[in-house]
Amino acid sequence: MLTEIRIDGLGVISTATAQFHEGLTCLTGETGAGKTMVVTSLHLLSGARADAGRVRLGASRAVVEGRFTVEDVNDIARAEVARVLEAAAAEQDDDGSVIAIRTVGSDGRSRAHLGGRGVPASVLADFTASLLTVHGQNDQLRLQRPDQQLSALDRFAGDAVNPLLRKYQVRRRSWLEARTELLERTARSRELALEADRLKHSLSEIDALAPEPGEDARIVGEVRRLSDLDSLREAAATAHDALAGPTESPEAGSGALGLLGAARTRIESADDPALIALAPRLADTIAVVVDLTTELSGYLADLPSDPGALDSLLTRQAELKTLTRKYAPDIDGVIAWADEARTRLGSLDVSEEALATLSAEVDSAAARVREAATKLRAARTRAAGKLAAAVSAELGGLAMGKARLDVEVRRLPAGPQDTAPLTIDGQDVHAGSSGIDEVEFRLSAHSGAQSLPLSKSASGGELSRVMLALEVVLAGSDHGATMVFDEVDAGVGGRAAVEIGRRLARLARTHQVIVVTHLPQVAAFADTHLVVDKFDDGDGKVASGVRALTKDERVIELARMLAGLDDTETGRAHAEELLATARAEKASAEVATR
């Protein structure tokens, strides 16, 4: 629910603050006072496109700030609001309310904030989507569009249509993907065949050499060793001879081991305890030297003795380089490329059998889409009759007693540019994201009148009442959302105006309703009455502000709206009578609903 709004520098409004409450709130004021700017501010909070031309003359920017509460909305709306707030890292105030701010600079730049966080304007749109519905004067024209009429029908049908629509969309997506793949394979069969040949040749080349992971790095190390083989052998042999003595002409005691052995013998034969105590340390030294001698012997034994080993490694290295030049920087990359190539090759089956199999899959997917579309259309057709009856009944209460709304659901034929038509009962239809149907609202304005599309049969006043009747029906038992109407009573007067006020009051039982109106018959039903006043701001400019009216001020304002008779007893008496009638109507309606 919208609880408060503050407007600075928007249109004729310099600064204005308004409090909103549950029930029906009406905004009135003289023509040009800026009533529509209040609706414009709500559009901005809903993420609408910013227009620098709306910034007040002389102001650097326009700022709109709205405070919303979510306690009174349904569980689905509350969960959606929580999701948006969490995604934006926005915070609620201590009282649980959320503040949304939209700023529009005179240079056209726009900024948005939600819960103390800077956000894109689209996040405001997501936040207010389930909290606020604004019906401006242009929304009546949108009601004439087929896509809006289809949306209204689906909204009315609810769970009778939504699961079927989701199933249709899932099946349609699978069908389009399979169809696109078939068309691509058919059109690119020659190109894909060439690609398959190239992949086969490359894989054959790689498989012939059978590279192993890390093989190129190992060969580099081996080649480096073999290139220094003679110097490595000489160093290891010299070190071995120094420790163990020359292997070719051994002489007792000529190596380090012999000398250490002789030293141990001399120490162990001595009688001095201090000298004998050194024997264990000498034994440890001999053990270390023995280990070193053994390891050097092993190292020498492992050195290649084949003079052609280096040539073999260099040849293998050259073979592997032919792969790394073509497919990847190293052998591990070549092996990964080969794995990907095998996967790609497996998906490039362009044989007649493969195309026939895929074509059968497309036909099967189309049949599933056809089935889902048919069930969806049947559900919409059933809902269309109920919607037509409900709206027609509402029109009867809006001084259009003989009017009848018809809701037609028909297949949408495929156009010449349709890339993916669906054949149903021998007819090519357009399988769009919302189904195969187009919906048309047709109005018979009075008994005996021909039923015609809204765009051809409804006057401005009739179109206003059709939209209001539709909103009353669509509201159903859904509670909590804020609905804003900008001059929904345009082109209406007399008894029809009273009926509009009564219907708005009825809608306000389950919703917060805010109405910009010029009709006293409508304003009389308000639970809260706000007026937009013009005044001189002291700089020679006209400014406007918003204030709530007391009971006595309401009488004066309604008298002004009736015929500019706010300063006459007759006008005030008429206004008081209008208020009394509205109060009685509302009290009677409340008793009837208990």
N, C-alpha and C positions, 0 to 999 in steps of 0.2 A: 504494500500500500504506500502511496505517496503521502507523506505527512507535512512536508514543507518545501517551498521553492523560493529561491532568491534570484532576482534578475537585476543585472547592472548593465546599462549601456546598450540595450537591445531595442532597436527601433525607436519609438517615441517614449519608451520607458527608460527613465534615468536610473532610478533605484526603486525596487519594489520587493516586498516580502509577503508571501501568502501562506496561511496555514490551511491544510486540508484534513478533513475528517471522514469518517465512514458515512455511507449513504450517498445522497445526491447533492453535489455542489454545482451551483449555477454561477457563471460569470456574465455580467451584463455591463453595459456602458454605452455612451453615445458613439455613433459612427466615427471612426478615426481615433478613438481613444486608445486603442492598442490591445483590444481583447485578443486578437489573433496572435499577438506577440507571445502571449502566455502559451498558446498551443505550439508556436514556433520554438519556444524554449524547451518544451517537452520533446519535440522532434529532435532537437540538438542532443538532449540527454539520451535519446534513443539511438544515437550514432548517425543521425542523418548528415548529409553533406553540408558543410559550413559555407555560408555566403557572406562575404565581407560587406556586401551592400546592406546587410541587416544591422551592422554596427551603427550606433547612434552617431549623428553628425557631431564632430568635435571630440569624440571619445577615441581612445587608442585601442580599445578592445571591448568586447561584450563578454560577460561572464554569467553563466547559468549554473546554479547549485541546487541540487535536489536531494532530499533526505527520504530514504525508503526503509520500510520495515517489511519483514518476511514472515512474521508469525501467523498472519491470517491467510496466507496462500496455501494451496494444496501441497501434498507431499512431493509430487513430481516437480513442481515449480521450485519448492524449497531446496530439493536436491540439486537442481540445475543451477540455482543461484550459488549454492555452496561450492559447486564444481568451478564456476567462473571465478569466484573469490579466491579459491585456493590456487588456481592456475595463475592468477594475476598477483598473488601474494598480497591481496588487499585485506584490510582489517575492518572489523565492525566496531562501532563505538561501544561505550560501556552499556548503553541501553539496548544494544543489539541492532541498532539502525546502521545503515550504510549510506555514506555520502558520495554522490556522483557529481563531478564538476566538468563543465565544457567551456572552454575559452576560445573565442574567435577574434583574431586581431584584425585591425583595419587593413592590414596588408594581405589578408586572406589566410594567414596561417592559423591552424587550429591545434589545440591541445586538449587532452582528456585526462581526467584523474578519477580513480575509483578506490575508495577506502584508503586514501592517503598515498596511493601509488600512481605514477604516470603510466598510462596504458594507451594503446591505439583506440581510435573511435569505434572500431569493430567490437572491442571488448565491451564497451558500453551497450552496443546493440545486443550482444549476447546476454548481458546482465539484465537489461530491461525487457528482453523478449517475452519472458514468462510473467513479468510484473506489470507491464504497461502496454496498452494498445491504443494508438492515437488514430482517430478517424478525422482527417482534415477534409477540406472541401473538395480536394482532388480525389479522395478515396471513393467518392460516389462514382466518379468516372471509371476508376479501376474495377469497380464492381461489374462493369459492362464487359470486361475482358474474360474470355473463356477460361484462361488459366486460373484467374481468381475465383471464378464460379466452380471450377473443379476442386480447388482447394477448400472452398466453403462446404461443398458436398462431403468431401472426405473428413473434414473436421466434424461435421454433423454425424456422420456414420460412425466415427470413432473406432472401437474395437471390432466392429463388424467388417471394416475395410482395411485397417492398418496392418494386421498380420498378413492378409492376402497381398497387399501392396508390397510388403517387404519380401515375401516369397517370390513374387513376380520379379522384383528388381534383382534378386540374387540369381534367379534362373536366366533372366535377360542378360546379365553381365557374363555368365558362363557361355551362353549362346553366342554373344557377340565376340568373345575371345576366341572361341573355336571357329567361328565363321571368318574372322580376320586371319587366323592362322591358315585356314584352307585357301582363302583367296591369295594370301602371300605365297604359299607353297606353289599354287597353280601358276601364278604370274611369274614366279622366280624359279621355276623348276630347272631351266637351263643354267641359270646363274648358280643355283644351289648344287647342281650336279658338278659343275666345274669346281666349286668350293670343296665338295666331297672328294673329288679326285686329288686336289692339292693336299688335303688333310691326309688322305691315304698314303700319298707319296712321302710326305714328311714323316708320318708315323713309321713307315717302312724303313726310312733312312735311320731314324732314331733306334728302332728295335734291332736293326742289323748291328749297330755298335753296342747296344745293351749297356748304356752307362749306369754306373752305380752312384748312389748319393755320396757326395763329397769326394768322388774319385779324382777330379781335376786338382783339388787342393793336395791330395795325397801324392799324386804324381809329381807335382812341383817340388815337394819335400824330398822325394826319392831321387829325382833328377839332380837336385842340389847335392845330395850325399854322394851319388855316383860320380858326379863331376869332380869331386875332391877325394875320390877313393884312394889313390896312391898316398896322398899326404895323410889321410886318416889312418890307413894301414900302418904307415911308418911311425906315426905318433903313438898309436896303441902298442905296436911291437916294441918300440924303444922303452916305453913306460913299463911294459911287461918284463923285458930283460933286466931293467934296472931293479926291479923288485925280486924276480926269481933267478936272475942270471941268464946269460946268453943261452938260447936253446940249441944253437948249432955247435958250440964248443963249451959246454958247461964246465965250470971249475968250482970245486967246493968252496963255499964261502964267498963267491964273487958277487952274489946278489944281496939285496937288502935283507932277504929272508935268512940267507946263510950267516951274514954278519950278526943279525939279531939272535939267531940260534946259538952262535958261539958266545955272544955276550951273556945269554941266559945260563949257559953251561958254566961259565966262569963265576957268575954270581952265586949260583946254587951250590958250587963247590967251596965257597968261602965259609969261614967260621964266624964272621962278624954278623951279629943279628941285624944291625942297621942296614948292612948291605943286602942280606937275605930278604929283608922286608921290601926291597925294590923289585923282587922277582915277579910278583903278581902283575904289577903294572907293565913289566916287560912282556909278560905272557899275553896281556890284553893287546899290546901293540902288535905282537906277532899275529894274533887272530885277525886284527883289522887288515894287516898287510896281506895275509892269506886270502881274505875276502876280496880285496882289490885285485889280487893276481888272478883269482878265479873269474871275476867279472870281465877283466881285460881279455882273458882267454876266450870267454864266451862272445865278447864283442868281435874279436878277430875271426872267430868261427862263423859268425853271422854275416860278415861282409861278403857281398857277391863275389864269386870266383869266376862267373861267366863273363867274358869280355864283351859279349853282345847284349847284356842286360840293359845297359844305358841306351843303346840304339833301339831296343824294343820299347822302352818307356817313352823315348822321344817320338817314336812312330805313333804310339797310343795317344800321346799328348796332342799331336797334330790332328789325329782323327777327331778327338773330342772338341778341338778348336773349330772344326768345321760346323759342329752343332751349335757352339756358343756364339759363333758369328751370325747364325741364322735365327735362332729361336730365343735365346736368353743370355744374360751376362755370364752365368755359370751353369754347371751341370745340374745343380739342384733346381734352378729355374727351368732348364730344358725338360727335366722330368715332370715338373708341375705343368709346363705347357703341353706336354704330351698327354697328361691326364685330362686337361681341359679339352684338348683336341678330340680325344676319344669320346668325351661326353657330347661335344658339339656334333661329331660325326654320327653319333647315335640318334640325334634329333633331326638329321638331314635326310631322312628316308623319303625320297621323292619318287619312289616306284609307284606304279599304277595301283598296286595292292595297298600301299600306305595312303595314297590319296583317296582311294575308295573307302578305306576304314575311317579316315577323318571325315569324309563326306557323310558317312552314316552317323558319325557322332554329332555332326552339325544338325542333321535331320532329326535325330533323337532329342537334341537340346531344343530345337525349334518346337517340337511337339510338346515338350514340357512347358515352354514359354506360352504356347498357345493354350494349354490347359489352365495355367495360372491366370492368364489374361481373361479367359472366358469366365472363370469363377469370380475374378475381381469385378468384371463388368456386371455380372449378375448381382453381386452384393451392392454395387453402386446403384443399379436400377431399382432394387428394393428400397434403398435408402432415399432415392430421389423422390419416390412417391410420398414417403413419410415427411421429408423436408418440405415438399410442395404443400402438403396439407397443413403442416404446422405454421408455415409462413403465411399461407392464405388466411388461416384463422386469426393470426396476429394482425393482418391487414384489415380484417373485419373490425378490429378494435381500434383502428387508426383512421376511422372515417373513410374506409375504402371497402365497405361491406360487400359490394358486388364484385370486387376485384379477385382475381385468381392467379396465383403463380404456378406455372408449370416448369418442371425441371426435366429436361430431356437429356438422356445419355445415349450417345450414338458412337459408332466406330468412326475413327478419324482416318480417312482414306490416305494412302501413301501418295506423296507428291512425286513429280518427275525427278526431283533432286534427292529423293529419299535413298540413302545408301544401304539401308537394312530393313526393307519391308518384310512384313510377316503375312503369310497367306492364311486366311481363315475363311472357310466356306467358299473358296474360290475367289475371294476378294483380297487384294493387297491393301493392308492397313499399316499405318505408322505405329511402330512399337516404340513409343517414347519412354522416358524414365518414369513417367507416372501412369503408364498403361497404354491401352489402345483406344481410350475413350476421349471424347470431347463432350463437354457439358455446356448446355445453353439454358439460361434462365429466360423464360418467356412470360410476359404479363398480359393478361386480359383485364383491362382497367375497369370494365363494367360488364354487366350482364349482356350477352349477345355480341360483345366486341371480339374481334379476332385475336387470337393469342399471337403476340409478336415478340421478337427479341427486345430486351430492356432498352437497348440503344435506340429502338425505333418506336417503342410504345409508351415509355414513361417520361413524364414531364419532370422538371427539377424537383418539385414538391413530392411527386409520387416516388421518384427515385430515392429521395431522402427517407421516406417512410418504408420503402422496401428494405433499405439498408438497416434501418432501426429494427424492423420486424425480424430480419435475418439475425441480427446480433442478439436479440432477445431469445430467439430459438436456440442459437448456438451456445448461449451462455449456459443453458441446462442447469445442472446442479453444481457446476464448477464455482468454487468460492474464492474470493480474495483478490483477483486481478483488478487493476485499475483500468477503466475504460474512459477515453477522452473523446468527446464529440465536438467538432467545430461547426456550429450552425447546421446541425442535422435537420433543423426545422426550416431551412431555407425554402422559400416558395410555398410555405404552408401558413394557414391562418384559420380563424374560427374554431369550429368543433374539432377539426383535425389537430389543431395545436394543443387543445386540451388532452386529446387522446395520446399525443406524443409525450406530454408531461406525465400522464398516468403510466405509460409504458416505461419511461425512464425511471420513474420512482419504483416501479416493479423490478427493473433490472438492478436498481441500487440495493435491493434486499440481499443480494448475493455478491455484489461487486461494489467497489468504490467507483462512482460515476461522476465525471467532471464534464460539464456542458457549457459551451459558449453559445448564448442564445440572444435573440432580439425579441422574443415573444414573452409577454408577461404571463400567458397561460402556462408556459413551461416553467418559468422562473418561480411561479407560485408553489410548485411542488418541491422546491429545493429544501434540503435539510440545513444547508449552509449557503448563504447568498453573498457572493463577492461582487464588488463593483470596481470597474477600472475608470478612474477619474483623470481628466485633463486639467493641468494647471500651468501657470507661468513659472519657469524655474529661476526667474530673476535675471537671466542673461538675455532676455528677449526671445527665448525658445520655449516651445510648448513641450511639456513633459507629462508623463502619466504615472500613476501609482495604483496599487491594488489595496483595498481595505474590505474588511468584513462588515456587514450591515447589522445593525440592531433591529429589533422588531419594528420600531417606529420608522427607522430609515428604510426598511423593506417596503413599507406602505408607500412612502414617498417615491421610491425608485420604481415600483410597479405602476404608480399613477403616471409617472413620466413616460414609462414604456407604453402605457395604454394610448395616450394621445397628447403627451406633453402637458398633462393636467396635474402635475405634482403640487401646484400651488392653489388648487381649488378643492373645496369640500367634496364636490361631486366626484372628482378623480380619486380622492382618497377613499371615499366610501366604496367606489367600485373596486379599488385595489384590496380593501379589507374584505369585501365580499369574495373576491377571487381567492384570497388566502384562506378564508374560512372554508370555501368549497374544496380547495385542495387538501386541507387538513382532514376534512370529513372523508374525502375519497381515500386518503392514505390510511386513516383509522379503520375504515370499512374493509379495505384490502387486507390489512394485518389480521383483523378478526377472521376473515374468510380463509386465511392460510393456516390458522392455528388448528 
